[in-house]
Amino acid sequence: MPKVHWILPNGERVSDDVNENTNLMDAAQLNGIAGIHGECGGCLSCATCHVYVDDVWLAACPPMGEVETAMLDVVTSPRQSGSRLSCQLIATSALDGIVLHVPE
């Protein structure tokens, strides 16, 4: 099982093993990560699952599609180079150990 690490705005770190092929928005919600709302249920229509992927992990992430890119233009927290929608990141062995920063 891939391990995911969330860094909360206050610096607290929450880590958990996530079932393979689970999107990281669902994993965050299962772990009670505040700030990852996923109001649309992962349908790419709300951008409330915005995270900042740690720079070390950017190259391991799959490329963004056009819809995700467009949705990141309307996020509440500032868009950064590591901005992704966690509903579009899937737990795989390639992302084992990924670090996601939760925006304020």
Buried (B, 14 or more C-beta within 10 A) or exposed (E): EBEBBBBBEEEEEBEBEBEEEBBBBBBBBEBEBEBBBBEBEBEBEBBBBBBBBBEEBEEBBEEBEEEBEEBBEEBEBEBBEBBBBBBBBBBBEEBBBBBBBBBE
